[in-house]
């Protein structure tokens, strides 16, 4: 019996990812001001906000940012 894990977080693959802005920047190679621009323009969904001034980004954000980056090339 084997459980797949997400290689970057060691979380089981079926659990949603939860990244801070800094982690999202590192994983995608896209800066925070650009990510904020994409959020304002509606290209990215709003992140989960468990507390005021705390935003958690998921795999959908990573995938969409990587897609935008690919389309720009």
C-alpha positions in Angstrom: 0.0 0.0 0.0 1.5 3.3 -1.2 0.4 6.9 -0.8 1.5 9.4 -3.5 2.9 12.6 -2.1 3.4 16.0 -3.5 7.2 16.3 -3.9 7.4 19.9 -2.8 5.4 19.8 0.4 5.5 16.1 1.4 1.7 16.3 1.7 -0.5 13.4 0.3 -1.2 14.1 -3.3 -5.0 14.3 -2.8 -4.7 17.1 -0.1 -4.9 20.7 -1.5 -1.7 22.7 -1.5 -1.4 25.8 0.6 1.4 28.2 -0.4 2.3 31.6 0.9 3.1 34.4 -1.6 6.8 33.9 -1.2 6.5 30.2 -1.9 4.3 30.9 -5.0 6.9 33.3 -6.3 9.7 30.8 -5.8 7.8 27.9 -7.5 6.6 29.9 -10.5 9.4 32.4 -11.0 6.9 35.2 -11.2 7.2 38.3 -8.9 4.6 39.3 -6.4 3.6 42.6 -8.1 2.9 40.6 -11.3 0.9 38.0 -9.3 -1.1 40.9 -7.7 -1.7 42.4 -11.2 -3.1 39.0 -12.4 -5.4 38.8 -9.4 -6.7 42.4 -10.0 -7.3 41.7 -13.7 -9.2 38.4 -12.9 -6.6 36.1 -14.5 -6.2 34.3 -11.2 -8.9 33.3 -8.7 -8.8 35.0 -5.3 -6.7 33.1 -2.8 -8.1 31.6 0.4 -7.8 34.1 3.2 -8.0 32.3 6.6 -7.1 35.5 8.5 -6.8 39.2 7.7 -3.6 39.9 5.8 -3.0 36.1 5.2 -3.4 34.6 1.8 -3.0 31.0 0.9 -2.5 29.9 -2.7 -3.2 26.5 -4.2 -2.2 24.3 -7.1 -4.7 26.1 -9.3 -2.7 29.3 -8.9 0.6 27.5 -9.6 -0.9 25.9 -12.7 -2.4 29.1 -14.1 0.7 31.1 -13.5 2.9 28.5 -15.3 0.3 28.5 -18.2 0.5 32.3 -18.4 4.3 32.2 -18.4 4.3 29.6 -21.2 1.9 31.6 -23.3 4.1 34.6 -23.1 7.1 32.8 -24.5 
